Structures are given as structure tokens and as C-alpha cells.
Amino acid sequence: MQKKLTLSIDEDLIKFAHKFSKETHQSISHIVEEYLSQLKKQKDKKEFNPRLENLYGIFEDEPIPDKKELRRIFHDKSHN
């Protein structure tokens, strides 16, 4: 559902927005909507469970260990 939004923006940015809008054949509303959509996607990707976030990237430079080693690493990380 589309709704209207009023923004207060610096005059130079307004001029830039109009120029960019004409150059790219996009409405300013579409440009702002796309930008906010990208921000939302980035934010959604970064929200992990804190326990999972502690483990993120742990095996980036090494091969994945066996199951027993994984459990040990998980418990070590979750207790720190």
C-alpha cells in the first residue's frame, strides 16, 4: 500500500535529486524507496542470533572440523 511521506531536505540535495531524477528517468520517490529498501535488506542480513553471531566466520580460513571438535568450539564460544 503506497502512502505519502513529507521530507525536509537540504536545498542542495533537492537540486541534486531533481537532476539525478531527470538523468536516470526515475521519480525521486522511486529513488528514495529503492535506497530505503536496500538499507532494510542490509539490516535484515546483519541481524543474527547472538550465539550464531559469535560463530560467524569462525571457519573462514580453516577446513570444517569433525562433529566433536565443532561441539567443543561451540561450547567454548558460547561461554565466553
C-alpha positions as CSV (number, residue, x, y, z in Angstrom):
1,M,0.0,0.0,0.0
2,Q,1.5,3.3,-1.1
3,K,1.4,6.3,1.3
4,K,2.8,9.8,1.1
5,L,5.8,11.0,3.1
6,T,6.9,14.5,3.5
7,L,10.7,15.1,3.9
8,S,12.7,18.1,5.0
9,I,15.9,18.0,3.0
10,D,18.8,20.4,2.4
11,E,18.3,22.6,-0.7
12,D,21.5,21.4,-2.4
13,L,20.3,17.8,-2.1
14,I,16.9,18.7,-3.5
15,K,18.6,20.2,-6.6
16,F,20.8,17.1,-6.9
17,A,17.7,14.8,-6.5
18,H,15.9,16.6,-9.3
19,K,18.9,16.5,-11.6
20,F,19.6,12.8,-10.8
21,S,15.9,12.0,-11.3
22,K,15.9,13.6,-14.8
23,E,19.2,11.9,-15.8
24,T,18.1,8.4,-14.7
25,H,14.4,8.8,-15.7
26,Q,13.3,7.8,-12.3
27,S,11.0,9.6,-9.9
28,I,12.5,11.0,-6.7
29,S,10.0,8.8,-4.8
30,H,11.3,5.7,-6.6
31,I,14.9,6.6,-5.9
32,V,14.3,7.1,-2.1
33,E,12.2,4.0,-2.0
34,E,14.9,1.9,-3.6
35,Y,17.5,3.3,-1.3
36,L,15.5,2.6,1.8
37,S,14.7,-0.9,0.5
38,Q,18.4,-1.6,0.2
39,L,19.1,-0.3,3.7
40,K,16.4,-2.6,5.0
41,K,17.9,-5.7,3.2
42,Q,21.3,-4.9,4.7
43,K,19.9,-4.5,8.2
44,D,17.9,-7.8,7.9
45,K,21.1,-9.7,6.8
46,K,23.0,-8.4,9.8
47,E,20.5,-9.5,12.5
48,F,21.7,-12.9,13.7
49,N,21.0,-14.6,17.0
50,P,23.8,-13.5,19.3
51,R,25.1,-17.1,19.7
52,L,25.2,-17.6,16.0
53,E,26.9,-14.2,15.5
54,N,29.7,-15.3,17.8
55,L,30.4,-18.3,15.5
56,Y,30.0,-16.3,12.2
57,G,33.1,-16.7,10.1
58,I,34.9,-19.0,12.5
59,F,35.9,-21.5,9.8
60,E,36.7,-19.0,7.1
61,D,40.4,-19.8,6.9
62,E,40.3,-23.4,8.0
63,P,38.6,-26.6,7.0
64,I,35.4,-27.5,9.0
65,P,36.4,-29.8,11.9
66,D,34.7,-33.0,12.8
67,K,31.4,-33.1,14.9
68,K,33.2,-33.5,18.3
69,E,35.5,-30.6,17.6
70,L,32.6,-28.4,16.4
71,R,30.7,-29.1,19.7
72,R,33.8,-28.1,21.7
73,I,34.3,-24.9,19.7
74,F,30.6,-24.0,20.0
75,H,30.6,-24.5,23.8
76,D,33.8,-22.6,24.2
77,K,32.5,-19.7,22.2
78,S,29.0,-19.6,23.9
79,H,30.6,-19.5,27.4
80,N,32.9,-16.5,26.6
